[in-house]
C-alpha cells in the first residue's frame, strides 16, 4: 500500500463517526409532521448542548450508527434543541418530560421512548425498533 492510499483510508475511517452524526436533521417547526406524512420512521432526540446525559446518549447513538449503517439509511434522526423547543407544541403533544428523551414515531404511533437512559443495550433496542418499523 502506498502512502497516499494509506492516508486516504485513515482519513476516511476517522470521518465515519462524524458522518454518522451529520445525518441527524435539526428540528424546525413542522418538520416532524412533514416527515411522518412521507411515511418515514423518526428517531427524535430531545437534547441540550449542556446536558451530560444527552452527550452520553449521542455518543452511543453515533457509535451504533457507525457499526450499522442501516440505521442511518432507514431511519430519520432528528435532533430537537431542548432550550429552543422544550415547551413547543411538539414537546407538549408528545408529553416530553425533559431533555435526554428519545422517541421513535411512525405514522400516528409512538413505538418507543427512553427518558434519561444511557445504556447501550437500551438505546440499541430503541434503534432496532425504529429500523424494524422503517423496513416493514
VMD Tcl script that builds the backbone (N, CA, C; Angstrom):
set m [mol new atoms 408]
animate dup $m
set s [atomselect $m all]
$s set {name element resname resid chain x y z} {
  {N N UNK 1 A 0.855 -1.174 0.000}
  {CA C UNK 1 A 0.000 0.000 0.000}
  {C C UNK 1 A 0.898 1.233 0.000}
  {N N UNK 2 A 0.611 2.146 -0.887}
  {CA C UNK 2 A 1.418 3.365 -0.934}
  {C C UNK 2 A 0.923 4.378 0.102}
  {N N UNK 3 A 1.702 5.391 0.315}
  {CA C UNK 3 A 1.433 6.386 1.342}
  {C C UNK 3 A 0.100 7.109 1.096}
  {N N UNK 4 A -0.190 7.468 -0.135}
  {CA C UNK 4 A -1.416 8.198 -0.459}
  {C C UNK 4 A -2.648 7.369 -0.117}
  {N N UNK 5 A -2.636 6.101 -0.474}
  {CA C UNK 5 A -3.762 5.212 -0.169}
  {C C UNK 5 A -3.939 5.077 1.344}
  {N N UNK 6 A -2.815 4.890 2.041}
  {CA C UNK 6 A -2.868 4.766 3.496}
  {C C UNK 6 A -3.491 6.012 4.136}
  {N N UNK 7 A -3.048 7.182 3.716}
  {CA C UNK 7 A -3.570 8.423 4.295}
  {C C UNK 7 A -5.049 8.613 3.961}
  {N N UNK 8 A -5.443 8.266 2.747}
  {CA C UNK 8 A -6.848 8.387 2.349}
  {C C UNK 8 A -7.731 7.469 3.182}
  {N N UNK 9 A -7.302 6.225 3.335}
  {CA C UNK 9 A -8.090 5.269 4.122}
  {C C UNK 9 A -8.152 5.669 5.591}
  {N N UNK 10 A -7.057 6.165 6.116}
  {CA C UNK 10 A -7.031 6.605 7.509}
  {C C UNK 10 A -7.984 7.782 7.719}
  {N N UNK 11 A -7.934 8.745 6.837}
  {CA C UNK 11 A -8.830 9.907 6.954}
  {C C UNK 11 A -10.285 9.485 6.831}
  {N N UNK 12 A -10.583 8.575 5.921}
  {CA C UNK 12 A -11.958 8.107 5.738}
  {C C UNK 12 A -12.456 7.394 6.979}
  {N N UNK 13 A -11.605 6.570 7.602}
  {CA C UNK 13 A -12.045 5.838 8.791}
  {C C UNK 13 A -12.287 6.772 9.963}
  {N N UNK 14 A -11.542 7.852 10.045}
  {CA C UNK 14 A -11.766 8.828 11.114}
  {C C UNK 14 A -13.026 9.643 10.885}
  {N N UNK 15 A -13.433 9.795 9.644}
  {CA C UNK 15 A -14.609 10.602 9.325}
  {C C UNK 15 A -15.912 9.859 9.544}
  {N N UNK 16 A -15.892 8.534 9.607}
  {CA C UNK 16 A -17.129 7.748 9.720}
  {C C UNK 16 A -17.976 8.155 10.916}
  {N N UNK 17 A -17.429 8.261 12.134}
  {CA C UNK 17 A -18.290 8.667 13.257}
  {C C UNK 17 A -18.903 10.045 13.055}
  {N N UNK 18 A -18.156 10.966 12.445}
  {CA C UNK 18 A -18.687 12.304 12.209}
  {C C UNK 18 A -19.742 12.281 11.117}
  {N N UNK 19 A -19.562 11.453 10.113}
  {CA C UNK 19 A -20.554 11.349 9.040}
  {C C UNK 19 A -21.862 10.802 9.589}
  {N N UNK 20 A -21.780 9.824 10.489}
  {CA C UNK 20 A -22.998 9.256 11.073}
  {C C UNK 20 A -23.751 10.325 11.854}
  {N N UNK 21 A -23.018 11.143 12.609}
  {CA C UNK 21 A -23.677 12.189 13.388}
  {C C UNK 21 A -24.266 13.272 12.477}
  {N N UNK 22 A -23.593 13.550 11.373}
  {CA C UNK 22 A -24.040 14.624 10.482}
  {C C UNK 22 A -25.384 14.313 9.839}
  {N N UNK 23 A -25.790 13.073 9.843}
  {CA C UNK 23 A -27.038 12.696 9.192}
  {C C UNK 23 A -28.276 13.116 9.973}
  {N N UNK 24 A -28.130 13.443 11.242}
  {CA C UNK 24 A -29.292 13.885 12.020}
  {C C UNK 24 A -29.725 15.263 11.532}
  {N N UNK 25 A -31.028 15.433 11.386}
  {CA C UNK 25 A -31.586 16.722 10.989}
  {C C UNK 25 A -31.801 17.584 12.225}
  {N N UNK 26 A -31.699 18.869 12.070}
  {CA C UNK 26 A -32.038 19.792 13.160}
  {C C UNK 26 A -33.509 20.138 13.022}
  {N N UNK 27 A -34.220 20.049 14.120}
  {CA C UNK 27 A -35.666 20.289 14.127}
  {C C UNK 27 A -36.003 21.737 13.796}
  {N N UNK 28 A -37.029 21.877 13.002}
  {CA C UNK 28 A -37.710 23.154 12.787}
  {C C UNK 28 A -39.201 22.851 12.856}
  {N N UNK 29 A -40.024 23.813 13.256}
  {CA C UNK 29 A -41.458 23.551 13.364}
  {C C UNK 29 A -42.025 23.001 12.045}
  {N N UNK 30 A -42.815 21.950 12.167}
  {CA C UNK 30 A -43.436 21.325 11.007}
  {C C UNK 30 A -42.644 20.174 10.415}
  {N N UNK 31 A -41.362 20.053 10.762}
  {CA C UNK 31 A -40.512 19.005 10.186}
  {C C UNK 31 A -41.006 17.608 10.536}
  {N N UNK 32 A -41.388 17.384 11.777}
  {CA C UNK 32 A -41.839 16.056 12.201}
  {C C UNK 32 A -43.094 15.654 11.439}
  {N N UNK 33 A -44.063 16.548 11.367}
  {CA C UNK 33 A -45.303 16.235 10.663}
  {C C UNK 33 A -45.044 15.984 9.175}
  {N N UNK 34 A -44.167 16.778 8.591}
  {CA C UNK 34 A -43.818 16.625 7.173}
  {C C UNK 34 A -43.205 15.250 6.905}
  {N N UNK 35 A -42.257 14.852 7.734}
  {CA C UNK 35 A -41.571 13.573 7.547}
  {C C UNK 35 A -42.485 12.389 7.845}
  {N N UNK 36 A -43.346 12.518 8.857}
  {CA C UNK 36 A -44.301 11.448 9.148}
  {C C UNK 36 A -45.280 11.278 7.991}
  {N N UNK 37 A -45.708 12.381 7.390}
  {CA C UNK 37 A -46.635 12.335 6.260}
  {C C UNK 37 A -46.021 11.620 5.063}
  {N N UNK 38 A -44.699 11.644 4.962}
  {CA C UNK 38 A -43.999 10.939 3.885}
  {C C UNK 38 A -43.820 9.449 4.195}
  {N N UNK 39 A -44.265 9.022 5.381}
  {CA C UNK 39 A -44.158 7.622 5.762}
  {C C UNK 39 A -42.843 7.241 6.412}
  {N N UNK 40 A -42.058 8.224 6.802}
  {CA C UNK 40 A -40.756 7.938 7.407}
  {C C UNK 40 A -40.906 7.521 8.873}
  {N N UNK 41 A -39.938 6.747 9.335}
  {CA C UNK 41 A -39.829 6.411 10.747}
  {C C UNK 41 A -38.853 7.403 11.349}
  {N N UNK 42 A -39.262 8.043 12.448}
  {CA C UNK 42 A -38.470 9.112 13.049}
  {C C UNK 42 A -37.902 8.697 14.396}
  {N N UNK 43 A -36.653 9.067 14.616}
  {CA C UNK 43 A -35.987 8.900 15.896}
  {C C UNK 43 A -35.715 10.309 16.407}
  {N N UNK 44 A -36.512 10.752 17.381}
  {CA C UNK 44 A -36.402 12.105 17.913}
  {C C UNK 44 A -35.502 12.118 19.132}
  {N N UNK 45 A -34.574 13.053 19.151}
  {CA C UNK 45 A -33.635 13.199 20.258}
  {C C UNK 45 A -33.809 14.604 20.823}
  {N N UNK 46 A -34.491 14.698 21.972}
  {CA C UNK 46 A -34.663 15.972 22.661}
  {C C UNK 46 A -33.396 16.203 23.475}
  {N N UNK 47 A -32.574 17.118 23.033}
  {CA C UNK 47 A -31.220 17.253 23.555}
  {C C UNK 47 A -30.883 18.694 23.905}
  {N N UNK 48 A -29.899 18.867 24.764}
  {CA C UNK 48 A -29.385 20.194 25.103}
  {C C UNK 48 A -27.864 20.125 25.088}
  {N N UNK 49 A -27.237 21.172 24.597}
  {CA C UNK 49 A -25.777 21.181 24.459}
  {C C UNK 49 A -25.061 21.070 25.801}
  {N N UNK 50 A -25.682 21.486 26.871}
  {CA C UNK 50 A -25.068 21.492 28.193}
  {C C UNK 50 A -25.371 20.225 29.000}
  {N N UNK 51 A -26.139 19.307 28.436}
  {CA C UNK 51 A -26.637 18.128 29.160}
  {C C UNK 51 A -25.677 16.953 29.012}
  {N N UNK 52 A -25.103 16.501 30.125}
  {CA C UNK 52 A -24.151 15.385 30.077}
  {C C UNK 52 A -24.837 14.067 29.700}
  {N N UNK 53 A -26.074 13.870 30.117}
  {CA C UNK 53 A -26.815 12.668 29.744}
  {C C UNK 53 A -27.054 12.661 28.238}
  {N N UNK 54 A -27.396 13.813 27.671}
  {CA C UNK 54 A -27.616 13.937 26.226}
  {C C UNK 54 A -26.340 13.609 25.460}
  {N N UNK 55 A -25.218 14.079 25.960}
  {CA C UNK 55 A -23.935 13.809 25.297}
  {C C UNK 55 A -23.617 12.323 25.324}
  {N N UNK 56 A -23.901 11.675 26.429}
  {CA C UNK 56 A -23.682 10.229 26.521}
  {C C UNK 56 A -24.580 9.488 25.537}
  {N N UNK 57 A -25.848 9.893 25.466}
  {CA C UNK 57 A -26.768 9.283 24.505}
  {C C UNK 57 A -26.269 9.484 23.079}
  {N N UNK 58 A -25.810 10.681 22.759}
  {CA C UNK 58 A -25.334 10.989 21.405}
  {C C UNK 58 A -24.140 10.124 21.037}
  {N N UNK 59 A -23.213 9.946 21.982}
  {CA C UNK 59 A -22.051 9.081 21.708}
  {C C UNK 59 A -22.496 7.666 21.389}
  {N N UNK 60 A -23.452 7.151 22.143}
  {CA C UNK 60 A -23.951 5.796 21.925}
  {C C UNK 60 A -24.683 5.695 20.597}
  {N N UNK 61 A -25.541 6.644 20.303}
  {CA C UNK 61 A -26.283 6.646 19.037}
  {C C UNK 61 A -25.315 6.681 17.861}
  {N N UNK 62 A -24.324 7.557 17.924}
  {CA C UNK 62 A -23.362 7.676 16.825}
  {C C UNK 62 A -22.523 6.411 16.668}
  {N N UNK 63 A -22.149 5.795 17.778}
  {CA C UNK 63 A -21.381 4.547 17.697}
  {C C UNK 63 A -22.224 3.436 17.069}
  {N N UNK 64 A -23.484 3.355 17.451}
  {CA C UNK 64 A -24.365 2.332 16.881}
  {C C UNK 64 A -24.614 2.578 15.399}
  {N N UNK 65 A -24.764 3.842 15.008}
  {CA C UNK 65 A -24.942 4.162 13.593}
  {C C UNK 65 A -23.681 3.843 12.798}
  {N N UNK 66 A -22.519 4.041 13.395}
  {CA C UNK 66 A -21.261 3.713 12.718}
  {C C UNK 66 A -21.113 2.196 12.555}
  {N N UNK 67 A -21.558 1.429 13.549}
  {CA C UNK 67 A -21.492 -0.039 13.481}
  {C C UNK 67 A -22.468 -0.607 12.463}
  {N N UNK 68 A -23.641 0.022 12.336}
  {CA C UNK 68 A -24.679 -0.499 11.456}
  {C C UNK 68 A -25.249 0.648 10.604}
  {N N UNK 69 A -24.734 0.823 9.394}
  {CA C UNK 69 A -25.192 1.917 8.529}
  {C C UNK 69 A -26.683 1.836 8.178}
  {N N UNK 70 A -27.308 0.690 8.385}
  {CA C UNK 70 A -28.740 0.554 8.079}
  {C C UNK 70 A -29.581 1.512 8.920}
  {N N UNK 71 A -29.116 1.830 10.124}
  {CA C UNK 71 A -29.864 2.779 10.954}
  {C C UNK 71 A -30.002 4.112 10.228}
  {N N UNK 72 A -28.893 4.652 9.775}
  {CA C UNK 72 A -28.901 5.969 9.131}
  {C C UNK 72 A -29.600 5.936 7.780}
  {N N UNK 73 A -29.610 4.777 7.134}
  {CA C UNK 73 A -30.248 4.666 5.826}
  {C C UNK 73 A -31.758 4.505 5.952}
  {N N UNK 74 A -32.229 3.835 7.024}
  {CA C UNK 74 A -33.651 3.536 7.116}
  {C C UNK 74 A -34.452 4.447 8.020}
  {N N UNK 75 A -33.783 5.087 8.950}
  {CA C UNK 75 A -34.474 5.872 9.972}
  {C C UNK 75 A -34.061 7.339 9.829}
  {N N UNK 76 A -35.004 8.241 10.021}
  {CA C UNK 76 A -34.706 9.673 10.008}
  {C C UNK 76 A -34.461 10.121 11.444}
  {N N UNK 77 A -33.257 10.566 11.720}
  {CA C UNK 77 A -32.877 11.049 13.040}
  {C C UNK 77 A -33.049 12.560 13.076}
  {N N UNK 78 A -33.737 13.042 14.096}
  {CA C UNK 78 A -33.976 14.481 14.242}
  {C C UNK 78 A -33.566 14.915 15.647}
  {N N UNK 79 A -32.641 15.862 15.716}
  {CA C UNK 79 A -32.226 16.450 16.994}
  {C C UNK 79 A -33.102 17.657 17.276}
  {N N UNK 80 A -33.667 17.688 18.475}
  {CA C UNK 80 A -34.561 18.788 18.863}
  {C C UNK 80 A -33.934 19.503 20.053}
  {N N UNK 81 A -33.540 20.743 19.838}
  {CA C UNK 81 A -32.873 21.534 20.873}
  {C C UNK 81 A -33.865 21.836 22.001}
  {N N UNK 82 A -33.580 21.288 23.167}
  {CA C UNK 82 A -34.470 21.442 24.315}
  {C C UNK 82 A -34.621 22.903 24.722}
  {N N UNK 83 A -33.531 23.653 24.670}
  {CA C UNK 83 A -33.588 25.050 25.094}
  {C C UNK 83 A -34.494 25.873 24.191}
  {N N UNK 84 A -34.594 25.509 22.932}
  {CA C UNK 84 A -35.437 26.239 21.985}
  {C C UNK 84 A -36.848 25.665 21.907}
  {N N UNK 85 A -36.966 24.323 21.901}
  {CA C UNK 85 A -38.255 23.685 21.631}
  {C C UNK 85 A -38.792 22.825 22.780}
  {N N UNK 86 A -38.239 22.978 23.964}
  {CA C UNK 86 A -38.683 22.174 25.095}
  {C C UNK 86 A -40.118 22.424 25.524}
  {N N UNK 87 A -40.624 23.600 25.217}
  {CA C UNK 87 A -42.023 23.917 25.554}
  {C C UNK 87 A -42.869 24.070 24.293}
  {N N UNK 88 A -42.355 23.572 23.184}
  {CA C UNK 88 A -43.063 23.703 21.908}
  {C C UNK 88 A -44.324 22.840 21.874}
  {N N UNK 89 A -45.137 23.076 20.870}
  {CA C UNK 89 A -46.343 22.275 20.658}
  {C C UNK 89 A -45.985 20.797 20.501}
  {N N UNK 90 A -44.897 20.518 19.775}
  {CA C UNK 90 A -44.460 19.126 19.585}
  {C C UNK 90 A -44.129 18.474 20.925}
  {N N UNK 91 A -43.320 19.131 21.741}
  {CA C UNK 91 A -42.941 18.573 23.045}
  {C C UNK 91 A -44.163 18.371 23.933}
  {N N UNK 92 A -45.079 19.308 23.896}
  {CA C UNK 92 A -46.287 19.186 24.703}
  {C C UNK 92 A -47.184 18.065 24.199}
  {N N UNK 93 A -47.334 17.948 22.876}
  {CA C UNK 93 A -48.214 16.905 22.333}
  {C C UNK 93 A -47.668 15.505 22.593}
  {N N UNK 94 A -46.345 15.380 22.658}
  {CA C UNK 94 A -45.733 14.079 22.949}
  {C C UNK 94 A -45.503 13.867 24.450}
  {N N UNK 95 A -45.840 14.877 25.242}
  {CA C UNK 95 A -45.647 14.825 26.697}
  {C C UNK 95 A -44.188 14.492 27.048}
  {N N UNK 96 A -43.283 15.268 26.464}
  {CA C UNK 96 A -41.854 15.088 26.707}
  {C C UNK 96 A -41.535 15.706 28.068}
  {N N UNK 97 A -41.069 14.895 29.032}
  {CA C UNK 97 A -40.878 15.399 30.386}
  {C C UNK 97 A -39.604 16.205 30.590}
  {N N UNK 98 A -38.592 15.958 29.742}
  {CA C UNK 98 A -37.292 16.593 29.968}
  {C C UNK 98 A -36.391 16.377 28.769}
  {N N UNK 99 A -35.259 17.083 28.788}
  {CA C UNK 99 A -34.236 16.812 27.783}
  {C C UNK 99 A -33.754 15.383 28.012}
  {N N UNK 100 A -32.946 14.877 27.119}
  {CA C UNK 100 A -32.449 13.495 27.153}
  {C C UNK 100 A -33.581 12.479 27.006}
  {N N UNK 101 A -34.607 12.879 26.248}
  {CA C UNK 101 A -35.703 11.970 25.925}
  {C C UNK 101 A -35.564 11.582 24.456}
  {N N UNK 102 A -35.618 10.279 24.206}
  {CA C UNK 102 A -35.539 9.721 22.859}
  {C C UNK 102 A -36.886 9.091 22.534}
  {N N UNK 103 A -37.428 9.382 21.345}
  {CA C UNK 103 A -38.748 8.884 20.971}
  {C C UNK 103 A -38.698 8.378 19.532}
  {N N UNK 104 A -39.345 7.238 19.284}
  {CA C UNK 104 A -39.483 6.716 17.921}
  {C C UNK 104 A -40.944 6.834 17.509}
  {N N UNK 105 A -41.176 7.441 16.329}
  {CA C UNK 105 A -42.523 7.625 15.796}
  {C C UNK 105 A -42.607 7.061 14.388}
  {N N UNK 106 A -43.770 6.500 14.075}
  {CA C UNK 106 A -44.096 6.136 12.690}
  {C C UNK 106 A -45.590 6.335 12.530}
  {N N UNK 107 A -45.964 7.066 11.482}
  {CA C UNK 107 A -47.379 7.371 11.297}
  {C C UNK 107 A -47.898 8.157 12.478}
  {N N UNK 108 A -48.994 7.692 13.055}
  {CA C UNK 108 A -49.545 8.382 14.223}
  {C C UNK 108 A -49.267 7.620 15.510}
  {N N UNK 109 A -48.254 6.745 15.475}
  {CA C UNK 109 A -47.953 5.925 16.654}
  {C C UNK 109 A -46.566 6.202 17.219}
  {N N UNK 110 A -46.495 6.213 18.539}
  {CA C UNK 110 A -45.210 6.217 19.222}
  {C C UNK 110 A -44.824 4.752 19.428}
  {N N UNK 111 A -43.650 4.369 18.928}
  {CA C UNK 111 A -43.218 2.980 19.009}
  {C C UNK 111 A -42.313 2.696 20.197}
  {N N UNK 112 A -41.767 3.733 20.787}
  {CA C UNK 112 A -40.888 3.534 21.936}
  {C C UNK 112 A -40.342 4.852 22.433}
  {N N UNK 113 A -39.822 4.798 23.667}
  {CA C UNK 113 A -39.328 6.011 24.317}
  {C C UNK 113 A -38.318 5.624 25.385}
  {N N UNK 114 A -37.311 6.462 25.532}
  {CA C UNK 114 A -36.341 6.355 26.626}
  {C C UNK 114 A -36.222 7.742 27.237}
  {N N UNK 115 A -36.323 7.820 28.547}
  {CA C UNK 115 A -36.148 9.090 29.245}
  {C C UNK 115 A -34.907 8.972 30.129}
  {N N UNK 116 A -33.870 9.715 29.772}
  {CA C UNK 116 A -32.612 9.807 30.522}
  {C C UNK 116 A -31.840 8.502 30.584}
  {N N UNK 117 A -32.131 7.559 29.716}
  {CA C UNK 117 A -31.385 6.305 29.693}
  {C C UNK 117 A -30.145 6.431 28.831}
  {N N UNK 118 A -29.050 5.834 29.300}
  {CA C UNK 118 A -27.796 5.918 28.553}
  {C C UNK 118 A -27.202 4.546 28.238}
  {N N UNK 119 A -27.887 3.490 28.618}
  {CA C UNK 119 A -27.351 2.149 28.388}
  {C C UNK 119 A -27.336 1.803 26.905}
  {N N UNK 120 A -26.238 1.223 26.470}
  {CA C UNK 120 A -26.101 0.858 25.058}
  {C C UNK 120 A -27.184 -0.122 24.636}
  {N N UNK 121 A -27.453 -1.124 25.442}
  {CA C UNK 121 A -28.463 -2.131 25.082}
  {C C UNK 121 A -29.848 -1.494 24.957}
  {N N UNK 122 A -30.160 -0.593 25.857}
  {CA C UNK 122 A -31.460 0.089 25.846}
  {C C UNK 122 A -31.616 0.961 24.594}
  {N N UNK 123 A -30.585 1.726 24.281}
  {CA C UNK 123 A -30.646 2.601 23.109}
  {C C UNK 123 A -30.639 1.767 21.827}
  {N N UNK 124 A -29.849 0.712 21.796}
  {CA C UNK 124 A -29.821 -0.171 20.621}
  {C C UNK 124 A -31.201 -0.795 20.402}
  {N N UNK 125 A -31.860 -1.212 21.464}
  {CA C UNK 125 A -33.204 -1.796 21.335}
  {C C UNK 125 A -34.178 -0.784 20.730}
  {N N UNK 126 A -34.090 0.474 21.145}
  {CA C UNK 126 A -34.967 1.505 20.592}
  {C C UNK 126 A -34.639 1.753 19.118}
  {N N UNK 127 A -33.354 1.783 18.798}
  {CA C UNK 127 A -32.950 1.968 17.401}
  {C C UNK 127 A -33.362 0.767 16.545}
  {N N UNK 128 A -33.293 -0.428 17.107}
  {CA C UNK 128 A -33.745 -1.630 16.385}
  {C C UNK 128 A -35.240 -1.572 16.135}
  {N N UNK 129 A -35.997 -1.071 17.098}
  {CA C UNK 129 A -37.443 -0.886 16.918}
  {C C UNK 129 A -37.715 0.061 15.747}
  {N N UNK 130 A -36.960 1.156 15.714}
  {CA C UNK 130 A -37.110 2.132 14.631}
  {C C UNK 130 A -36.752 1.512 13.278}
  {N N UNK 131 A -35.661 0.770 13.237}
  {CA C UNK 131 A -35.228 0.159 11.980}
  {C C UNK 131 A -36.241 -0.879 11.498}
  {N N UNK 132 A -36.769 -1.683 12.424}
  {CA C UNK 132 A -37.770 -2.687 12.051}
  {C C UNK 132 A -39.024 -2.019 11.476}
  {N N UNK 133 A -39.432 -0.913 12.071}
  {CA C UNK 133 A -40.611 -0.191 11.562}
  {C C UNK 133 A -40.324 0.419 10.204}
  {N N UNK 134 A -39.112 0.889 10.013}
  {CA C UNK 134 A -38.742 1.539 8.749}
  {C C UNK 134 A -38.682 0.541 7.601}
  {N N UNK 135 A -38.351 -0.694 7.909}
  {CA C UNK 135 A -38.182 -1.699 6.852}
  {C C UNK 135 A -39.424 -2.572 6.668}
  {N N UNK 136 A -40.469 -2.314 7.443}
  {CA C UNK 136 A -41.685 -3.130 7.304}
  {C C UNK 136 A -42.701 -2.485 6.393}
}
mol reanalyze $m
mol bondsrecalc $m
mol representation Tube
mol addrep $m
